[in-house]
Amino acid sequence: MRLLEYESKTLLREMGMEVPLGRLAHSPEEAAAAAKELGTAVVLKPQVPIGGRGKAGGLAFVDRETEVIPAAERLFATPLRGYEVKLLLVEQQIQARQEFYLGITYDPAARGPVLLASAAGGVEIEAMTERVLRRPLSLVRPWPTFRSREVAAGLGLTGPALLRMTTAIDRLVETFLKFDALLAEINPLMLTDDGRLVAVDAHIELDPDAAFRHQDVVARFGLAGRGERTLSEFERRAAEIDQADHRGVAGRMVQFDGDLGLLIGGGGASLTVFDAVLDAGLRPANYCEIGGNPSVWKVKELTKLILSQPQVKRIAVIMNVVSNTRVDLVARGVIKGILELGRDPATTIAAFRIPGSWEEEGFALLQRYGVPFYTRETSMDQVVAMIAQDKR
């Protein structure tokens, strides 16, 4: 769940970090009133869930009150990288003596969170990896302040600035951990002439799986459902089928516009198969991961749903070697669904490749209906290649 800038700054301010004075505006007139209240040069910042707004022309720095309304009208009228601008943050401009970058994110290689810090904050920080300090964080042991002090010193700071940066790093770590964040970054963190450290821009993403621990934040910012893709009627029906029967997983459906239906799965194998389908030049009608021993009814209903799309002529059933899913139950479900549609399993099933538990019984059923099936001796990539060859 990606927070908007003003929401991220709200959390940071509550955790003890300084952010610029600002007001929210839903119209050019509200922006003008906010600028007058702040009584200083301001920056108008669209509140949309993307980064790089400055490079996309989405910021307006305004030094005179008379310029606020025209600038706000332009921002409200101009979609920003596909997002309609409905809200502006009107914020005081901050003059920096130096800019820094602070961020915490998860490092897949380290399999844990890592603190990133640089004395070169700004829009090109992604290209300056050699100038970024990296320090791993523990989710179990407390983050010691001396580590923050070491990072601050590594940024070239001394004296009061070093102490303030130490505190800022501590606060960011506390924020990341307290709210179960996936990402928390401040870019830029500005050091002012009077020695303050101000979070001029901030970006926080929360883990949706931990939302139940932060219902106050979810309610305050209206985060429920934010960032979720709107499901099609086809995808909603698949979810209903999955929820109607607790046995197995067989409803993670994403709809595409191709002509080859897919029932795929097996410990990440579904993504491998999907990539192979695309690489072979085939056009998938859907992504649908199955596993965990779904019932015959569930497989049958999903098969009927996939084949109900007018452009779908055939369906491929491909999984890795499985021990927690009975091959015969999947075969029965697919065949039963095809028969209920009045179609021929032998011509409708492009390929069936699920080696594993009860495979002999499953293969016998497939053989009875003339369905082409493959054992573990044939790889998933090879099966996809055969489907592509047969289509030619």
CORNORLIN-V479038 format. One record per residue. N is the residue number from 0. SS is DSSP state (A for helix, B for strand, O for the rest). PHI is phi in whole degrees, -180 to 180 (none if undefined). Layout:
# CORNORLIN-V479038
n=N ss=SS phi=PHI
n=N ss=SS phi=PHI
This chain:
# CORNORLIN-V479038
n=0 ss=O phi=none
n=1 ss=B phi=-88
n=2 ss=O phi=-80
n=3 ss=O phi=-72
n=4 ss=A phi=-58
n=5 ss=A phi=-67
n=6 ss=A phi=-70
n=7 ss=A phi=-61
n=8 ss=A phi=-69
n=9 ss=A phi=-61
n=10 ss=A phi=-65
n=11 ss=A phi=-64
n=12 ss=A phi=-63
n=13 ss=A phi=-68
n=14 ss=O phi=-89
n=15 ss=O phi=101
n=16 ss=O phi=-96
n=17 ss=B phi=-87
n=18 ss=B phi=-127
n=19 ss=O phi=-65
n=20 ss=O phi=-66
n=21 ss=B phi=-158
n=22 ss=B phi=-139
n=23 ss=B phi=-92
n=24 ss=B phi=-138
n=25 ss=O phi=-101
n=26 ss=O phi=-155
n=27 ss=A phi=-59
n=28 ss=A phi=-67
n=29 ss=A phi=-66
n=30 ss=A phi=-64
n=31 ss=A phi=-64
n=32 ss=A phi=-66
n=33 ss=A phi=-65
n=34 ss=A phi=-63
n=35 ss=A phi=-65
n=36 ss=A phi=-66
n=37 ss=A phi=-71
n=38 ss=O phi=66
n=39 ss=O phi=-155
n=40 ss=O phi=-62
n=41 ss=B phi=-128
n=42 ss=B phi=-124
n=43 ss=B phi=-99
n=44 ss=B phi=-128
n=45 ss=B phi=-59
n=46 ss=O phi=-98
n=47 ss=O phi=-130
n=48 ss=O phi=-82
n=49 ss=O phi=-141
n=50 ss=O phi=-100
n=51 ss=O phi=67
n=52 ss=O phi=-66
n=53 ss=O phi=-63
n=54 ss=O phi=-67
n=55 ss=O phi=-89
n=56 ss=O phi=76
n=57 ss=O phi=-98
n=58 ss=B phi=-121
n=59 ss=B phi=-132
n=60 ss=B phi=-94
n=61 ss=B phi=-124
n=62 ss=O phi=-102
n=63 ss=O phi=-127
n=64 ss=A phi=-58
n=65 ss=A phi=-66
n=66 ss=A phi=-91
n=67 ss=A phi=-67
n=68 ss=A phi=-62
n=69 ss=A phi=-59
n=70 ss=A phi=-67
n=71 ss=A phi=-67
n=72 ss=A phi=-60
n=73 ss=A phi=-64
n=74 ss=A phi=-68
n=75 ss=A phi=-66
n=76 ss=A phi=-87
n=77 ss=O phi=-114
n=78 ss=O phi=-58
n=79 ss=B phi=-110
n=80 ss=O phi=50
n=81 ss=O phi=91
n=82 ss=B phi=-102
n=83 ss=O phi=-75
n=84 ss=O phi=-87
n=85 ss=O phi=-117
n=86 ss=O phi=-147
n=87 ss=B phi=-115
n=88 ss=B phi=-101
n=89 ss=B phi=-97
n=90 ss=B phi=-135
n=91 ss=B phi=-64
n=92 ss=O phi=-74
n=93 ss=O phi=-115
n=94 ss=O phi=-93
n=95 ss=O phi=-107
n=96 ss=O phi=-85
n=97 ss=B phi=-157
n=98 ss=B phi=-112
n=99 ss=B phi=-130
n=100 ss=B phi=-121
n=101 ss=B phi=-130
n=102 ss=B phi=-156
n=103 ss=B phi=-133
n=104 ss=B phi=-147
n=105 ss=B phi=-95
n=106 ss=B phi=-103
n=107 ss=O phi=-59
n=108 ss=O phi=-69
n=109 ss=O phi=-82
n=110 ss=O phi=56
n=111 ss=B phi=-176
n=112 ss=B phi=-74
n=113 ss=B phi=-139
n=114 ss=B phi=-88
n=115 ss=B phi=-119
n=116 ss=B phi=-145
n=117 ss=B phi=-149
n=118 ss=O phi=-86
n=119 ss=O phi=-126
n=120 ss=O phi=-75
n=121 ss=O phi=126
n=122 ss=O phi=-73
n=123 ss=O phi=-104
n=124 ss=A phi=-62
n=125 ss=A phi=-62
n=126 ss=A phi=-93
n=127 ss=O phi=-118
n=128 ss=A phi=-62
n=129 ss=A phi=-72
n=130 ss=A phi=-106
n=131 ss=B phi=-107
n=132 ss=B phi=-80
n=133 ss=B phi=-125
n=134 ss=B phi=-137
n=135 ss=B phi=-70
n=136 ss=O phi=-112
n=137 ss=O phi=-107
n=138 ss=O phi=-86
n=139 ss=O phi=-110
n=140 ss=O phi=-91
n=141 ss=O phi=-62
n=142 ss=O phi=-81
n=143 ss=O phi=-80
n=144 ss=A phi=-62
n=145 ss=A phi=-64
n=146 ss=A phi=-69
n=147 ss=A phi=-63
n=148 ss=A phi=-65
n=149 ss=A phi=-63
n=150 ss=A phi=-65
n=151 ss=A phi=-59
n=152 ss=A phi=-66
n=153 ss=A phi=-66
n=154 ss=O phi=-85
n=155 ss=O phi=88
n=156 ss=O phi=-93
n=157 ss=O phi=-140
n=158 ss=A phi=61
n=159 ss=A phi=-58
n=160 ss=A phi=-64
n=161 ss=A phi=-63
n=162 ss=A phi=-66
n=163 ss=A phi=-68
n=164 ss=A phi=-67
n=165 ss=A phi=-57
n=166 ss=A phi=-64
n=167 ss=A phi=-62
n=168 ss=A phi=-65
n=169 ss=A phi=-56
n=170 ss=A phi=-65
n=171 ss=A phi=-67
n=172 ss=A phi=-62
n=173 ss=A phi=-61
n=174 ss=A phi=-64
n=175 ss=A phi=-58
n=176 ss=A phi=-76
n=177 ss=A phi=-63
n=178 ss=O phi=-101
n=179 ss=O phi=52
n=180 ss=B phi=-79
n=181 ss=B phi=-94
n=182 ss=B phi=-154
n=183 ss=B phi=-144
n=184 ss=B phi=-141
n=185 ss=B phi=-123
n=186 ss=B phi=-155
n=187 ss=B phi=-95
n=188 ss=B phi=-100
n=189 ss=B phi=-98
n=190 ss=B phi=-94
n=191 ss=O phi=-88
n=192 ss=O phi=-64
n=193 ss=O phi=-91
n=194 ss=O phi=90
n=195 ss=O phi=-84
n=196 ss=B phi=-112
n=197 ss=B phi=-121
n=198 ss=B phi=-79
n=199 ss=O phi=-79
n=200 ss=O phi=-140
n=201 ss=B phi=-146
n=202 ss=B phi=-147
n=203 ss=B phi=-128
n=204 ss=B phi=-121
n=205 ss=B phi=-100
n=206 ss=O phi=-76
n=207 ss=A phi=-62
n=208 ss=A phi=-71
n=209 ss=A phi=-105
n=210 ss=A phi=-61
n=211 ss=A phi=-64
n=212 ss=A phi=-86
n=213 ss=A phi=-135
n=214 ss=A phi=-63
n=215 ss=A phi=-65
n=216 ss=A phi=-69
n=217 ss=A phi=-59
n=218 ss=A phi=-70
n=219 ss=A phi=-65
n=220 ss=A phi=-103
n=221 ss=O phi=62
n=222 ss=O phi=-84
n=223 ss=O phi=-59
n=224 ss=O phi=83
n=225 ss=O phi=-65
n=226 ss=O phi=84
n=227 ss=O phi=-81
n=228 ss=O phi=-73
n=229 ss=O phi=-68
n=230 ss=O phi=-77
n=231 ss=O phi=-76
n=232 ss=A phi=-61
n=233 ss=A phi=-60
n=234 ss=A phi=-71
n=235 ss=A phi=-65
n=236 ss=A phi=-64
n=237 ss=A phi=-62
n=238 ss=A phi=-64
n=239 ss=A phi=-64
n=240 ss=A phi=-62
n=241 ss=A phi=-63
n=242 ss=A phi=-75
n=243 ss=A phi=-75
n=244 ss=O phi=-141
n=245 ss=O phi=-73
n=246 ss=O phi=-80
n=247 ss=O phi=76
n=248 ss=B phi=-109
n=249 ss=B phi=-160
n=250 ss=B phi=-151
n=251 ss=B phi=-79
n=252 ss=B phi=-105
n=253 ss=B phi=-127
n=254 ss=B phi=-90
n=255 ss=O phi=-128
n=256 ss=O phi=-110
n=257 ss=O phi=-84
n=258 ss=O phi=-114
n=259 ss=B phi=-110
n=260 ss=B phi=-75
n=261 ss=B phi=-133
n=262 ss=B phi=-122
n=263 ss=B phi=-138
n=264 ss=B phi=165
n=265 ss=O phi=116
n=266 ss=O phi=60
n=267 ss=O phi=90
n=268 ss=A phi=-66
n=269 ss=A phi=-60
n=270 ss=A phi=-69
n=271 ss=A phi=-62
n=272 ss=A phi=-65
n=273 ss=A phi=-61
n=274 ss=A phi=-62
n=275 ss=A phi=-64
n=276 ss=A phi=-62
n=277 ss=A phi=-66
n=278 ss=A phi=-63
n=279 ss=O phi=-82
n=280 ss=O phi=83
n=281 ss=O phi=-83
n=282 ss=O phi=-115
n=283 ss=B phi=-71
n=284 ss=O phi=-88
n=285 ss=B phi=-168
n=286 ss=B phi=-114
n=287 ss=B phi=-146
n=288 ss=B phi=-87
n=289 ss=B phi=-123
n=290 ss=B phi=168
n=291 ss=O phi=68
n=292 ss=O phi=63
n=293 ss=O phi=-66
n=294 ss=O phi=-73
n=295 ss=A phi=-60
n=296 ss=A phi=-61
n=297 ss=A phi=-65
n=298 ss=A phi=-65
n=299 ss=A phi=-61
n=300 ss=A phi=-66
n=301 ss=A phi=-69
n=302 ss=A phi=-61
n=303 ss=A phi=-63
n=304 ss=A phi=-64
n=305 ss=A phi=-62
n=306 ss=A phi=-78
n=307 ss=O phi=-74
n=308 ss=O phi=-73
n=309 ss=O phi=-57
n=310 ss=O phi=-82
n=311 ss=O phi=-86
n=312 ss=O phi=-99
n=313 ss=B phi=-139
n=314 ss=B phi=-132
n=315 ss=B phi=-111
n=316 ss=B phi=-117
n=317 ss=B phi=-137
n=318 ss=B phi=-141
n=319 ss=O phi=-71
n=320 ss=O phi=-63
n=321 ss=B phi=-122
n=322 ss=O phi=-116
n=323 ss=O phi=-105
n=324 ss=O phi=-138
n=325 ss=O phi=-80
n=326 ss=A phi=-62
n=327 ss=A phi=-66
n=328 ss=A phi=-69
n=329 ss=A phi=-65
n=330 ss=A phi=-62
n=331 ss=A phi=-62
n=332 ss=A phi=-64
n=333 ss=A phi=-65
n=334 ss=A phi=-64
n=335 ss=A phi=-62
n=336 ss=A phi=-62
n=337 ss=A phi=-67
n=338 ss=A phi=-65
n=339 ss=A phi=-66
n=340 ss=O phi=-86
n=341 ss=O phi=76
n=342 ss=O phi=-113
n=343 ss=O phi=-96
n=344 ss=A phi=-57
n=345 ss=A phi=-64
n=346 ss=A phi=-100
n=347 ss=A phi=-88
n=348 ss=B phi=-87
n=349 ss=B phi=-68
n=350 ss=B phi=-167
n=351 ss=B phi=-130
n=352 ss=B phi=-138
n=353 ss=O phi=-135
n=354 ss=O phi=-85
n=355 ss=B phi=154
n=356 ss=O phi=-62
n=357 ss=O phi=58
n=358 ss=A phi=-72
n=359 ss=A phi=-63
n=360 ss=A phi=-67
n=361 ss=A phi=-65
n=362 ss=A phi=-66
n=363 ss=A phi=-64
n=364 ss=A phi=-65
n=365 ss=A phi=-63
n=366 ss=A phi=-63
n=367 ss=A phi=-61
n=368 ss=O phi=-99
n=369 ss=O phi=71
n=370 ss=O phi=-88
n=371 ss=O phi=-69
n=372 ss=B phi=-131
n=373 ss=O phi=-130
n=374 ss=O phi=-96
n=375 ss=O phi=-67
n=376 ss=O phi=-70
n=377 ss=O phi=-108
n=378 ss=O phi=-71
n=379 ss=A phi=-64
n=380 ss=A phi=-62
n=381 ss=A phi=-67
n=382 ss=A phi=-63
n=383 ss=A phi=-62
n=384 ss=A phi=-62
n=385 ss=A phi=-67
n=386 ss=A phi=-62
n=387 ss=A phi=-64
n=388 ss=A phi=-66
n=389 ss=A phi=-65
n=390 ss=A phi=-69
n=391 ss=O phi=-70
